[in-house]
Amino acid sequence: MRVIVIRSGGFAGLERRDEGDTAGDPVLRALVDKVDLTALPRPRPMPDRYVYEITIGANTAEVGETQVTGPLRDLVNHVLR
């Protein structure tokens, strides 16, 4: 399963995009199993903060920087490495 993370915003407004595939990455597979994109609340606009667009397979969610915690934070950090 393909996992795509796009981080945008921040002070400079730069965008960073990376992706991984669970087929060749057992750590990513374990992280995907811990994340439910449908349960994430919509981000609240906050100046100079990052917004993350996370796609796991056919599901996509957009979350604010302060909402990226726990297993979701681990997944984002793993993909953006």
N, C-alpha and C positions, 0 to 999 in steps of 0.2 A: 504494500500500500504506500502510495506517495504522500509525503508530508511536506507542505510548503509553509514557510513563515516569512512574512513581509513586515518589517518594522519601519514605520514612517513617522514624521513629525520631529519632535525635539526642538531644541533651540535653533539648530541650523536647518531644520526641515529636510534632512537627508533621508534617503530610502535605502534600506538594506534588505536583500532577498536571498534566501538560500533554501535548499530542499534536501530531503533524505528519503530513503526507501526502506521500509521495514523488512523487505525480503533479504537484504544483506546486512542488516543492522539489528541484532537481537536487543540491544539496549533501547533503541528507538521503539521497537515492537512492544517492549514492556512499558514504556512511557505512554504510548498510544492507548494501551489497555486501561490506563489509569485516568484518562482525560475524556470528559463528556462535553463536547462543544455545544450541544443543545442546551445545557444547563447554565451556560455563561450569560450574565446580564449584558445588555448593550453598554458600550463605553459612554462615559460622560465627557464631553469636550473639556479639556484642561489645557491652558496655554503652556507651551514649552514642554509638553509631555509626549512620550511615544504612544503610538497606537499600533497594535499588532493585528494583522490579518493572518489567521491560521487556517489552513486547509488540511484536513485529514480525509483522504479518499474523496468522496463526493460532498462532504460537509465542510462548510466554511463559517467561521465566526470572526467578528472584529471585537477586540477587547482593549481597554485602556491599560496603560502601564501599571497602575496601582492594582489591577485585577489579575496580573500575571503573578500568581503565587503557587506554592506547593508543586504538585506534579506538572501543572501547566508551565510553570517557570522552568522546571527541569527539562521539559520537552523543548521549549523555546531556546534555552541555552544550548542544548545538545544540537539542535538543527543549525543554529547560527554560528557554531564553532568553525 
